[in-house]
Amino acid sequence: MKTTTLLARCALIAACLASGAGAHALGSDYTYDSFKTPDAVSWVQLCGTWGQGKAPQGTYRVVHAEQYAQSFLYVQWMTRDANGGLHAEHTVAIAELDNDHAEIALSELTCRATPRGIVVTAKADAGHDDKLRRVTIEVGPAPGQYRFRAQRMR
């Protein structure tokens, strides 16, 4: 009887290992493909905080993507869940850049925190206007709130 029970247990353990049920104790390997980042994204930056003294609170995230020879810029109001994972509470597309007729390519992006939100600055090259040189985007504090300013060469 003991031999039969031992063989049954060994068979059960072998079946669990073969099915991957025992892999949880060993941990899992995550490949690059496990993360959902579009290939067009060229820059992601966490910058500044929002909601100080209020609920909820979080961090701003700036996402820059390049497609069709132009830039697309998004700002997200991020929060962390109980496991520490980041989640976008709100996302705003910068309308002055994020359309197929803007033809503005950004480079040298920077982000800095301010008492009211964040300020994103970048060098700008415009397909329509060779006088555009820099853009400044002031974001926050309210979700979706931003101010776009283009600085032109004289």
C-alpha positions in Angstrom: 0.0 0.0 0.0 2.8 2.4 0.8 4.6 1.7 -2.5 1.3 2.5 -4.4 0.8 5.7 -2.5 4.5 6.8 -3.1 4.2 6.0 -6.8 0.9 7.9 -7.0 2.5 10.9 -5.3 5.5 10.8 -7.6 3.3 10.6 -10.6 1.3 13.6 -9.4 4.5 15.6 -8.8 5.8 14.7 -12.3 2.5 15.7 -13.9 2.5 19.1 -12.1 6.1 19.8 -13.1 5.4 18.8 -16.7 2.3 21.1 -16.8 4.3 24.0 -15.4 2.3 24.1 -12.1 5.6 24.0 -10.2 7.0 27.0 -12.1 5.5 29.5 -9.8 7.8 28.5 -7.0 10.8 29.1 -9.3 9.6 32.5 -10.6 8.9 33.5 -14.2 11.1 35.0 -16.8 9.6 38.1 -18.5 10.8 38.8 -22.1 10.8 42.2 -23.7 7.7 41.3 -25.5 5.8 41.1 -22.2 5.7 44.9 -22.0 3.3 46.8 -24.3 5.4 49.7 -25.6 4.7 50.7 -29.2 7.8 50.8 -31.4 7.2 54.4 -32.2 7.8 55.5 -28.6 11.3 57.1 -28.4 11.2 58.8 -24.9 9.3 58.2 -21.7 9.9 60.3 -18.6 8.4 60.4 -15.1 8.5 64.0 -14.0 7.0 65.9 -11.0 4.0 65.0 -8.9 0.4 66.0 -8.8 -2.3 66.0 -6.2 -0.2 67.0 -3.2 -2.3 67.0 0.0 -5.3 65.6 -1.9 -6.5 62.2 -2.9 -5.5 60.8 -5.3 -1.8 61.6 -5.7 0.6 60.6 -8.4 3.3 61.3 -10.9 3.3 62.9 -14.4 4.6 60.8 -17.2 5.5 62.3 -20.6 5.5 60.0 -23.7 7.1 61.1 -27.0 6.6 59.1 -30.1 7.7 59.6 -33.7 5.8 58.5 -36.7 5.2 60.0 -40.2 8.4 62.1 -39.8 6.8 64.1 -36.9 6.5 64.0 -33.1 3.5 63.0 -31.0 3.4 64.0 -27.3 1.2 62.7 -24.5 1.1 63.6 -20.8 -0.3 61.2 -18.3 -1.4 61.6 -14.7 -0.1 58.3 -13.2 -0.9 56.5 -9.9 0.6 53.4 -8.3 -1.6 50.4 -7.3 -1.0 48.4 -4.1 1.6 46.3 -5.9 3.6 49.3 -7.1 2.4 49.1 -10.7 1.8 52.4 -12.6 -1.6 53.2 -14.1 -2.7 56.2 -16.1 -5.5 58.0 -14.4 -5.8 60.5 -17.3 -4.0 61.0 -20.6 -3.9 64.2 -22.7 -2.7 64.4 -26.3 -1.0 67.7 -27.1 -3.3 68.8 -29.9 -0.9 71.2 -31.4 1.5 68.3 -32.2 -0.7 65.2 -32.3 -2.3 65.5 -35.7 -1.1 64.5 -39.1 -0.7 68.1 -40.4 1.4 69.5 -37.6 4.7 68.2 -39.1 6.7 69.2 -36.1 9.6 67.1 -35.0 10.8 67.5 -31.4 14.3 66.8 -30.1 16.3 67.5 -27.0 13.2 67.0 -24.8 13.4 68.0 -21.1 10.9 67.9 -18.3 11.1 69.7 -15.0 8.7 69.9 -12.0 7.1 73.2 -11.0 4.9 74.0 -8.0 1.8 73.8 -10.2 2.8 70.8 -12.4 5.5 70.3 -15.0 7.1 72.1 -17.9 8.2 70.2 -21.0 10.6 72.0 -23.4 12.0 70.8 -26.7 13.8 71.9 -29.8 11.3 72.0 -32.7 11.8 71.6 -36.4 8.6 72.3 -38.4 7.9 71.1 -41.9 5.7 74.2 -42.6 7.7 76.9 -40.9 11.5 77.0 -40.8 11.3 79.7 -38.1 9.9 77.5 -35.3 12.8 76.7 -32.9 11.4 75.7 -29.4 8.2 74.6 -27.8 7.2 74.9 -24.2 4.3 73.0 -22.7 3.1 73.8 -19.2 1.1 71.0 -17.7 -1.3 70.8 -14.7 -2.3 70.9 -12.1 -5.8 69.7 -13.2 -6.0 66.6 -15.4 -6.0 67.5 -19.0 -4.9 71.1 -18.4 -1.9 72.4 -20.4 -0.6 75.5 -22.2 1.4 75.2 -25.5 3.8 77.9 -26.5 5.9 78.0 -29.7 9.0 80.2 -29.8 9.9 81.4 -33.2 13.1 82.7 -34.6 12.9 86.4 -35.7 
